[in-house]
Every structure is written in structure tokens, then in C-alpha cells.
Amino acid sequence: MSKEIPAHHLPVAHPPKRLWQKVCSIIAKGSFGIAAIGVVATLIYGSDVEADIKAAMGATTFFCFAVGVVCQAMGGTSIPSLKPAPDKLDE
């Protein structure tokens, strides 16, 4: 058996996270927290409110969860730098 590491097991160098990726990660955690609070509030007060208010609570909870998923994906993605190299700016 060979002692070499296969190519598909080599470590990948990811660029450092940018400011907006960190902000998106924080927003994602907050959105998931708000969605969890919305689920608890809907379960507690769901039987005491009218159907339209219950639907609005559910829609708000779903929206916060969806924002959390999108922001978590944006914050966790390895995004390369799209700025042109300084030597190619003159061309």
C-alpha cells in the first residue's frame, strides 16, 4: 500500500471569510433564534388566537427560518476574491 495521500484527500486552502460573510452568519443565527421563538409562541398561543393571526405567526416563523438558511449558506460558502490582479489593471 502506498504512503502517498490520494489527491481527493489533500487539504483545500479556503480564502478567509470576508466581513459580509461573518455578518450573514450572525444574521442566520439570529433568524434561527427568532424562528424558534416563533414556533414556541405559535404552540403556546395557537389555540387562543384566530386562524388568520395563527397563519401570520406561522408565515413569520417560516420567513425567519428561510432567511436563516440563505444567510447560513452565504456565510459558509468559500467565495474567491473577484478583484482583478493589480498587474492586469493597466491592460
Phi, psi and omega in degrees: 000138183283146178272352180288146177278129178299154184299327182282358177251004181288145179291148181253131178273111178266141176293156180294154179293139178271169185303314184291333175291320177293320178296318178297322178296320178293317178298322180297315180297319177295319180294320177295322177295316178295322177296321178295319176297321178297321178296315180296316180296321179294321178292323182285311186260003185298324182277344183266349184249167179287165185296323181291324177290322177296321177294321178294321177296318178294321179294320177296319178297315179296319180298315179297321178294318180295319176298320178297319179295314181295314180293325177294321177294319179292323181284336183262358183276143176275103184259123178285162176286129182258007178286141178290152178295145183301328181286343180263001181288330183283340185283000000 
